[in-house]
Amino acid sequence: MDVRYIYKKLILPKLLEWIQDMNWVIARNIAELLLDFPDEIIPLIQCLY
């Protein structure tokens, strides 16, 4: 199975939950990680609005 597929379908949505509150200790690190997947996270964020 393609690693990007795993991130896109399983992991990225959960990581987005962790950055809902940037005061959480791990939030900044996760936000930096998400920058590696712009094509995958943009549609996820657009679904929210």
Secondary structure, DSSP 8 states (H G I E B T S, - for coil): --HHHHIIIIIHHHHHHHTSSTTSTTHHHHHHHHTT-HHHHHHHHHTT-
